[in-house]
């Protein structure tokens, strides 16, 4: 009896132990959203989200803020990627927490399973002992049945617990696989993010390079504009100087013609004076009377000759001064070849001085001619009076008077010869002066041609270089022009609009026409397989097109002006058309 009571107490203790760790009492954390109606995990794993397709960011650049909008799109994309990474990290932490909880539960169930196995073995031994005993009372039989029922129930519970443990192990394996998959996906996302960051850095560097190229091109355009303005100023200055030189050459030619005419007149007057002096000599031979009147007349003539000599001396001094000034001018001209403006001003001053001196000389000659004509008239009047007096007093003339008249005739002949010699000297001096004037005019023309030739050569070289540069610039403009033409209407962009994501640009009217042709939907004619998502106005391209059209019209007008440009050279009326 003591043994039976002891075995019953052991069975009761074992039965009490078997009731405590039941499967229904185990609570596992499983999100309801991730389980189906039977409590199994859905095919989509826990915490897994649908792959987020990268959104196509349409860059709609407002005027002056294209770089800022693009940078804002990159920053928003990076923020979304960071948010996805944080979400994945939180899900990973939750999965690790669930895995740790499941591992703890599995360890606890394994320990309970070992205890249950131990209790079942003891119960089985006790039941075997009871079954082998012969004398079994009815109460013992009932107890055995009850124990068998309890054992069967515990076996069923153990089987259910095994199934639950296997299911939990499967869940743990699934969670481990999901954790590994999430780790791999996180690594892949990290690689994608790094690649995107590298791509963004490359795009930033490329955009900086493009901006640097744009700044370089704008600087080159500014340099070309400044060069064009300088060339326009130089051409205007050269044209004004050329007109001034033409006027000056015409004025000098007129002065030269006047001087030649005056020289011809002077020659004629000198010839007349020679003839007049010959007539005076003949008349003086006939004048034998009125000696006092002739003395006074010849005294006046001698005085006038003295005045003429003084005037001739003054003219010679002026001539020497003129020659010295011309020598100084030539020396200054040779020394100042590199300083053209100073040479021009000096030459103008010297030419004015020469013209003034020539005017003074001409005035003096005219005055002297007037005096000679007046004296000639006086001589004719005196000769007529002397002839009349001689005819009246010829009868009363004595021998002494005749001798005296002969003496006076000799003196008059000597004075007439001296006067003729002086007149010949004056004629020689006038001819010498004319030759000097011609030589000075020739030198002046040579100096003008020497001054003009290097300037004309430089102007031709500058013009040739300018033409070549302008042609190169026009070729570059034509290559740029192809990028500013609408592919639909083949004209310059009028209010250009850009399509996204293909990036092709058309005029506003062309976009409206394409939209009308495709039933109120825009289709790009360059890439019809791409679906147009958005259309925006490209204001930077519009401003660039307007500036290009204005610059092109200006360049065309400038080239047409250069084609009809003429160069005038001294000594020729019209230069060659270059």
DRENSEDO-44836 format. One record per residue (C-alpha): x, y, z; residue number from 1. Coordinates in steps of 0.02 Angstrom, whole numbers, plus 32768, in hexadecimal, padded with zeros to 4 digits. Layout:
     X     Y     Z    i
     X     Y     Z  NUM
...
! end
This chain:
     X     Y     Z    i
  8000  8000  8000    1
  808B  8078  8024    2
  80D4  805A  7F77    3
  802B  8077  7F22    4
  800A  8118  7F81    5
  80B7  8152  7F53    6
  809C  812D  7E9A    7
  7FF3  8187  7E99    8
  8041  8221  7EE6    9
  80C6  821D  7E5F   10
  8040  820E  7DD6   11
  7FE0  82A2  7E1E   12
  807D  830A  7E25   13
  80A5  82D9  7D71   14
  7FF4  8302  7D3A   15
  8001  83AC  7D92   16
  80A2  83CD  7D38   17
  8055  839F  7C90   18
  7FC8  841F  7CA4   19
  8033  84B7  7CBE   20
  8091  84C9  7C18   21
  8005  84BB  7B96   22
  800D  84F6  7AE4   23
  7F79  856C  7AF9   24
  7FD2  85C9  7B84   25
  8066  85F6  7B10   26
  804A  86A6  7AC3   27
  80B1  86D1  7A29   28
  80BE  8781  79DA   29
  8080  8770  7928   30
  8039  8809  78CD   31
  7F86  87E7  7896   32
  7FA2  8843  77F3   33
  8027  87C2  77C0   34
  7FBF  8722  77E9   35
  7F36  86D0  7785   36
  7E92  8688  77C9   37
  7EE7  85E5  7800   38
  7F70  8640  785F   39
  7FF7  861D  77DF   40
  8071  869F  77A0   41
  803C  86F1  76FE   42
  80AC  86DD  7664   43
  80E9  8791  7674   44
  816A  8791  76FC   45
  815F  87F4  779B   46
  8195  88A9  778B   47
  81B4  889A  76D1   48
  8174  892B  7669   49
  8155  8936  75B1   50
  81F0  896E  7553   51
  81E9  8A27  753F   52
  8208  8A54  748A   53
  8273  8AEE  7478   54
  8205  8B7F  7447   55
  822F  8BDC  73AA   56
  824E  8C8B  73E0   57
  821F  8D07  7359   58
  8294  8D9A  7364   59
  822C  8E34  7349   60
  82A7  8EBD  7359   61
  8262  8F69  737B   62
  82CA  8FF7  7332   63
  836E  9008  738D   64
  834F  8F71  7405   65
  836D  8ED4  739C   66
  83FF  8E9B  7408   67
  839F  8EBB  74AA   68
  8307  8E55  746E   69
  8377  8DC4  7438   70
  83D2  8DC8  74DE   71
  832B  8DCB  7539   72
  82F5  8D2F  74D9   73
  8396  8CD5  7508   74
  8381  8D05  75BF   75
  82CC  8CC9  75C2   76
  8300  8C23  7572   77
  838B  8C0F  75F3   78
  8310  8C36  7680   79
  8298  8BB0  7640   80
  8326  8B31  7635   81
  835D  8B5B  76E7   82
  82AA  8B48  7726   83
  829D  8A9C  76D2   84
  8342  8A67  7721   85
  8306  8A9D  77CE   86
  8263  8A3C  77B5   87
  82C3  89A0  7782   88
  8336  89B1  7818   89
  82A1  89BE  7890   90
  8251  8924  783E   91
  82F6  88C8  784D   92
  8300  88F3  7907   93
  824C  88B6  7921   94
  8273  8813  78C5   95
  830C  87F8  7932   96
  82A2  8817  79CD   97
  821F  8799  7991   98
  82A8  871B  796A   99
  82F1  872D  7A19  100
  8245  8717  7A67  101
  8224  867B  79FF  102
  82CD  8633  7A31  103
  82A5  864F  7AEA  104
  81FA  85FC  7AD4  105
  8249  8568  7A78  106
  82C9  8550  7B03  107
  823E  8555  7B86  108
  81D5  84D8  7B23  109
  826B  8465  7B0E  110
  8289  8466  7BCB  111
  81D0  8443  7BEA  112
  81D6  83B8  7B69  113
  8269  8367  7BC4  114
  820D  8370  7C6A  115
  816F  8328  7C1A  116
  81D4  8299  7BCF  117
  821D  8275  7C79  118
  8171  8276  7CCC  119
  8128  8207  7C45  120
  81B3  8188  7C5B  121
  8193  8181  7D16  122
  80D8  8170  7CF7  123
  80F5  80E8  7C76  124
  8161  8088  7CF1  125
  80DC  809A  7D76  126
  8053  8061  7CFE  127
  80BD  7FCE  7CC9  128
  80D4  7F9A  7D7E  129
  801A  7FA9  7D9C  130
  7FF2  7F43  7D02  131
  8068  7EB8  7D35  132
  801B  7EA9  7DE2  133
  7F94  7E20  7DF0  134
  7F23  7E60  7E79  135
  7EDD  7F03  7E35  136
  7E44  7F49  7E91  137
  7DB9  7FA5  7E34  138
  7DEF  804C  7E77  139
  7E9A  802B  7E35  140
  7E50  7FFD  7D8C  141
  7DEF  809F  7D87  142
  7E8A  80FC  7DB8  143
  7EEA  80A3  7D2E  144
  7E67  80D3  7CAF  145
  7E6A  8183  7CEE  146
  7F27  8183  7CE2  147
  7F1F  8139  7C33  148
  7EA4  81C0  7C01  149
  7F14  8243  7C4E  150
  7FAA  81F6  7BF7  151
  7F4E  81F4  7B51  152
  7F1D  82A9  7B6A  153
  7FCE  82D7  7B97  154
  800F  8278  7AFF  155
  7F95  82D6  7A90  156
  7FCC  8379  7AE2  157
  8081  8347  7AC8  158
  805E  8322  7A11  159
  8007  83CA  79FD  160
  8099  841D  7A55  161
  8112  83C6  79DF  162
  80AD  8402  794B  163
  80AB  84B2  7994  164
  8167  84A9  79B4  165
  8186  846F  7902  166
  8118  84FC  78C3  167
  8177  8577  792F  168
  821C  8530  78F0  169
  81DD  8548  783E  170
  81AC  85F9  786B  171
  8257  8616  78B7  172
  82A9  85D3  7818  173
  8237  8641  77AF  174
  8260  86D6  781D  175
  831A  86AF  780F  176
  830B  86A4  7752  177
  82A6  8743  774E  178
  8328  8798  77BD  179
  83B2  875D  7749  180
  834D  8797  76B2  181
  832E  883E  7705  182
  83E7  884D  772D  183
  8412  8828  7676  184
  838D  88A2  7639  185
  83CF  8926  76B2  186
  847E  890A  7670  187
  843D  8915  75BE  188
  83E0  89B4  75E9  189
  847F  89F8  7638  190
  84DC  89CF  7597  191
  8452  8A20  7531  192
  8457  8ABA  75A1  193
  8514  8AC3  7592  194
  8504  8AB1  74D4  195
  847F  8B39  74D2  196
  84EB  8BA9  753E  197
  857E  8B8A  74C8  198
  850B  8BAF  7433  199
  84CE  8C4E  7489  200
  8581  8C83  74A9  201
  85AC  8C63  73F1  202
  8512  8CC6  73BA  203
  8545  8D54  742F  204
  85F6  8D54  73E9  205
  85B1  8D4F  7337  206
  853A  8DDE  735E  207
  85CA  8E41  73A8  208
  8630  8E1D  730B  209
  859E  8E55  729E  210
  858A  8EF3  7305  211
  8644  8F14  72F3  212
  8638  8EFB  7237  213
  85A2  8F71  7231  214
  8604  8FF5  7292  215
  8699  8FDD  721D  216
  862A  8FF0  7184  217
  85D7  908B  71CC  218
  8683  90D5  71F0  219
  86BA  90B0  713E  220
  861B  9100  70FB  221
  863D  919B  7164  222
  86EE  91A1  711F  223
  86AC  9194  706D  224
  8630  9220  7090  225
  86B9  928F  70D9  226
  8729  9269  7043  227
  869A  9294  6FCC  228
  867C  9339  7026  229
  8736  9362  701F  230
  873D  9339  6F67  231
  86A4  93A5  6F45  232
  86F5  9436  6FA0  233
  879A  941E  6F41  234
  873F  9415  6E9B  235
  86DD  94B3  6EC3  236
  877C  950F  6EF7  237
  87D9  94D4  6E5C  238
  8748  9507  6DEB  239
  873F  95B4  6E3A  240
  87FC  95C9  6E29  241
  87F4  958B  6D76  242
  876F  960C  6D4D  243
  87D6  9694  6D9F  244
  8870  9661  6D3A  245
  880B  9660  6C9A  246
  87CA  970E  6CBE  247
  887B  9747  6CE7  248
  88C1  96FD  6C46  249
  8837  9750  6BE0  250
  885C  97F5  6C36  251
  8917  97E4  6C13  252
  88F2  97BB  6B5D  253
  8888  9857  6B4F  254
  8912  98BE  6B9F  255
  8991  9872  6B27  256
  8923  989F  6A93  257
  8910  9950  6AD5  258
  89CC  995F  6AED  259
  89EC  9922  6A3C  260
  896D  999D  69F7  261
  89BC  9A29  6A5A  262
  8A68  99F7  6A1A  263
  8A29  99FD  6967  264
  89DF  9AA7  6986  265
  8A82  9ADF  69D5  266
  8AE3  9AA4  693D  267
  8A70  9B02  68C8  268
  8A7F  9B9E  6930  269
  8B3C  9B8E  6934  270
  8B3E  9B7E  6877  271
  8AD1  9C18  686A  272
  8B46  9C72  68E2  273
  8BDC  9C42  6875  274
  8B85  9C84  67DB  275
  8B53  9D1F  683B  276
  8C07  9D3D  6872  277
  8C41  9D2A  67BF  278
  8BC0  9DA9  678B  279
  8BF8  9E1A  6818  280
  8CAC  9E0D  67DD  281
  8C78  9E3E  672D  282
  8C12  9ECC  6773  283
  8CA4  9F02  67E3  284
  8D14  9F0F  6748  285
  8C95  9F84  66FC  286
  8C85  9FEC  679A  287
  8D0D  A06F  6792  288
  8CBA  A0F8  67EB  289
  8C79  A119  6896  290
  8D10  A0CA  68F1  291
  8CD2  A0F8  699D  292
  8C30  A09B  6982  293
  8C8F  A003  6946  294
  8D03  A00B  69DC  295
  8C70  A00F  6A52  296
  8C1D  9F83  69F2  297
  8CBA  9F15  69F8  298
  8CD2  9F40  6AAF  299
  8C25  9EFF  6ACE  300
  8C4D  9E64  6A66  301
  8CEC  9E48  6AC9  302
  8C8B  9E58  6B6A  303
  8C0A  9DDC  6B2A  304
  8C96  9D67  6AF7  305
  8CE0  9D75  6BA4  306
  8C37  9D49  6BEB  307
  8C2D  9CB7  6B74  308
  8CD9  9C7D  6BAC  309
  8CA5  9C8A  6C61  310
  8C07  9C2A  6C39  311
  8C6F  9BA8  6BDD  312
  8CE1  9B99  6C76  313
  8C48  9B82  6CE5  314
  8C07  9AFE  6C6D  315
  8CAE  9AA5  6C70  316
  8CB1  9AA5  6D2E  317
  8C00  9A62  6D30  318
  8C33  99E0  6CB2  319
  8CC6  99AB  6D1F  320
  8C54  99A4  6DB6  321
  8BDA  993D  6D51  322
  8C65  98C6  6D1B  323
  8CA4  98B7  6DCD  324
  8BF4  9897  6E0B  325
  8BDB  9814  6D84  326
  8C80  97C2  6DB7  327
  8C49  97C0  6E6C  328
  8BA1  977A  6E37  329
  8BF3  96EF  6DD0  330
  8C66  96C5  6E61  331
  8BD4  96BF  6EDA  332
  8B74  9655  6E5E  333
  8C02  95D7  6E4E  334
  8C19  95D1  6F0A  335
  8B5D  95C0  6F31  336
  8B29  9534  6EBA  337
  8AE0  94CE  6F4A  338
  8A7C  9562  6F8C  339
  8A01  9581  6EFD  340
  898C  95F5  6F58  341
  8A16  9669  6F8F  342
  8A5D  9666  6EDF  343
  89B4  9693  6E96  344
  899C  9727  6F0A  345
  8A4F  9764  6EEA  346
  8A38  974F  6E2E  347
  8996  97B1  6E33  348
  89E8  983D  6E94  349
  8A7A  9845  6E1C  350
  8A08  9841  6D86  351
  89A5  98D0  6DCE  352
  8A45  9932  6DEB  353
  8A7D  990E  6D39  354
  89D5  9944  6CF7  355
  89DE  99E3  6D5F  356
  8A8E  9A08  6D1F  357
  8A59  99E4  6C6D  358
  89C6  9A58  6C83  359
  8A38  9ADE  6CC7  360
  8AB1  9AC8  6C35  361
  8A22  9AD0  6BB9  362
  89DD  9B6B  6C0D  363
  8A8A  9BBC  6C06  364
  8A9F  9B8E  6B4F  365
  89F4  9BD4  6B27  366
  8A1D  9C73  6B85  367
  8AC2  9C81  6B28  368
  8A6A  9C63  6A83  369
  89EE  9CED  6AAE  370
  8A7B  9D63  6AD5  371
  8AD4  9D35  6A32  372
  8A37  9D52  69CD  373
  8A1D  9DFA  6A24  374
  8AD1  9E2B  6A02  375
  8AC0  9DF1  694F  376
  8A2B  9E61  6938  377
  8A8B  9EF1  6985  378
  8B1C  9ECD  6910  379
  8AA9  9ED0  6879  380
  8A5E  9F74  68B2  381
  8B0A  9FC0  68D1  382
  8B4A  9F82  6829  383
  8AB5  9FD1  67D1  384
  8AD5  A076  682B  385
  8B8E  A06D  6801  386
  8B67  A04B  674C  387
  8AF4  A0E1  6746  388
  8B74  A151  679B  389
  8BFF  A10E  672B  390
  8B9A  A135  6690  391
  8B7B  A1E6  66CD  392
  8C2D  A20D  6706  393
  8C8E  A1AD  6684  394
  8CB3  A24D  6621  395
  8CF9  A2AE  66B5  396
  8D6C  A224  66F5  397
  8E22  A257  6700  398
  8EBE  A1EE  66E9  399
  8EDD  A1E6  67A4  400
  8E34  A1A0  67C1  401
  8E50  A121  6738  402
  8EEE  A0E5  678C  403
  8E97  A0DF  6831  404
  8E0A  A07C  67E4  405
  8E85  A003  6797  406
  8ED3  9FEB  6843  407
  8E2A  9FD1  6890  408
  8DFE  9F55  6808  409
  8E99  9EF1  6833  410
  8E6A  9EF2  68EB  411
  8DB9  9EC3  68BF  412
  8DF8  9E33  6852  413
  8E65  9DF6  68E1  414
  8DD5  9E01  695C  415
  8D63  9DAB  68DE  416
  8DE1  9D1E  68C9  417
  8DEE  9D0E  6986  418
  8D31  9D0F  6993  419
  8D25  9C88  690C  420
  8DA6  9C1F  6967  421
  8D45  9C33  6A09  422
  8CA5  9C01  69B0  423
  8CFC  9B67  6969  424
  8D35  9B3D  6A19  425
  8C82  9B50  6A55  426
  8C44  9ADD  69CA  427
  8CC8  9A5C  69F7  428
  8C99  9A6B  6AAD  429
  8BE1  9A55  6A83  430
  8C08  99BB  6A1A  431
  8C76  9975  6AA4  432
  8BEA  9995  6B20  433
  8B6F  993C  6AAC  434
  8BE3  98A6  6A9F  435
  8BF8  98A4  6B5C  436
  8B3B  98AA  6B72  437
  8B28  9818  6AF8  438
  8BB0  97B7  6B52  439
  8B5E  97D9  6BFA  440
  8AB6  97A2  6BB5  441
  8B06  9703  6B73  442
  8B59  96E2  6C1C  443
  8AB3  9701  6C72  444
  8A5D  9683  6C00  445
  8AEA  9606  6C20  446
  8AD9  9620  6CDB  447
  8A1E  9607  6CD0  448
  8A32  9566  6C6E  449
  8AB8  9529  6CE8  450
  8A45  954F  6D78  451
  89AE  94FE  6D26  452
  89FF  945E  6CE7  453
  8A2A  940C  6D91  454
  8983  9443  6DD7  455
  8928  93FB  6D42  456
  898B  9358  6D52  457
  895F  934D  6E0A  458
  88AA  9374  6DE3  459
  88A7  92EE  6D5C  460
  88F6  926E  6DD2  461
  887C  929D  6E5C  462
  87EB  9293  6DE3  463
  8824  91E9  6DA2  464
  883A  91A5  6E52  465
  8793  91ED  6E84  466
  873E  919C  6DEE  467
  878C  90F2  6E13  468
  875A  90FC  6EC9  469
  86AB  9131  6E9B  470
  869C  909F  6E22  471
  86D8  9025  6EA8  472
  865E  9072  6F21  473
  85D0  9061  6EA3  474
  85FC  8FA8  6E8B  475
  85F3  8F8F  6F47  476
  854E  8FED  6F49  477
  850A  8F7A  6EC1  478
  853A  8EDF  6F25  479
  84E1  8F2B  6FBC  480
  844D  8F59  6F4E  481
  8425  8EA1  6F2E  482
  840C  8E87  6FE9  483
  838F  8F18  6FF0  484
  831B  8EDB  6F64  485
  8275  8E84  6F85  486
  8278  8DD3  6F39  487
  81C2  8DE3  6F04  488
  81B4  8E8F  6EB0  489
  8271  8E9E  6E8C  490
  8271  8F53  6EC8  491
  82BE  8FA8  6F5F  492
  8268  8F7D  7003  493
  81CF  8FE9  7027  494
  81A3  8FD4  70E1  495
  81FD  8F2A  70EF  496
  81AF  8E9E  7158  497
  820E  8E03  7190  498
  81C2  8D55  71A0  499
  81EB  8CE0  7230  500
  8236  8C60  7243  501
  827E  8C5F  7190  502
  82BB  8D15  719A  503
  8291  8D47  70E7  504
  825F  8DFD  70CC  505
  81DE  8E47  7055  506
  8188  8EEE  7039  507
  80EA  8F14  709B  508
  807F  8F11  6FFD  509
  80D0  8E6E  6FC5  510
  80A8  8E1D  706E  511
  7FF4  8E58  705E  512
  7FED  8E11  6FAD  513
  8032  8D68  6FE7  514
  7FB4  8D68  7076  515
  7F25  8D89  6FFC  516
  7F62  8D02  6F85  517
  7F64  8C7C  700F  518
  7EBC  8C9E  705F  519
  7EEF  8D18  70E9  520
  7F8B  8CB4  7117  521
  803E  8CE7  70F3  522
  80AA  8C69  7093  523
  8160  8C8C  706C  524
  8182  8C77  6FB2  525
  823B  8C56  6FD3  526
  821C  8BC3  704B  527
  8167  8B85  7037  528
  8186  8AEB  70A3  529
  81A0  8B59  713F  530
  8105  8B96  719C  531
  810A  8C50  71BE  532
  80EC  8C73  7276  533
  80FA  8D2F  727E  534
  8119  8DCA  7213  535
  816B  8E68  7258  536
  81A3  8F0D  7210  537
  8260  8F18  71F6  538
  827F  8FD0  721D  539
  8340  8FC7  721C  540
  833B  8F7E  716C  541
  82BD  9005  7139  542
  832E  9092  7175  543
  83C5  903F  7121  544
  8363  9034  707C  545
  8331  90EB  7084  546
  83E5  9122  70A6  547
  8424  90B2  701A  548
  83A8  90FA  6F9A  549
  83D6  91AD  6FC9  550
  848F  9185  6FBF  551
  8479  912D  6F18  552
  841F  91C3  6EC9  553
  84A8  9236  6F0B  554
  8532  91C8  6EC5  555
  84DB  91BC  6E1B  556
  84CD  9279  6E0F  557
  8583  928C  6E44  558
  85BF  920F  6DC2  559
  8559  9267  6D3A  560
  85A9  930B  6D6F  561
  8658  92BE  6D6B  562
  863C  9279  6CBB  563
  861D  9328  6C73  564
  86AB  9377  6CD5  565
  8722  93DE  6C66  566
  87D4  9416  6C8A  567
  8812  94BA  6C3E  568
  88CC  94D7  6C1F  569
  891C  9581  6C00  570
  8933  95A3  6B48  571
  889E  9538  6B14  572
  87E9  956F  6B19  573
  879B  94C6  6B40  574
  87F0  9433  6B93  575
  87D5  937D  6B71  576
  873B  932C  6BBB  577
  8776  92B1  6C3B  578
! end
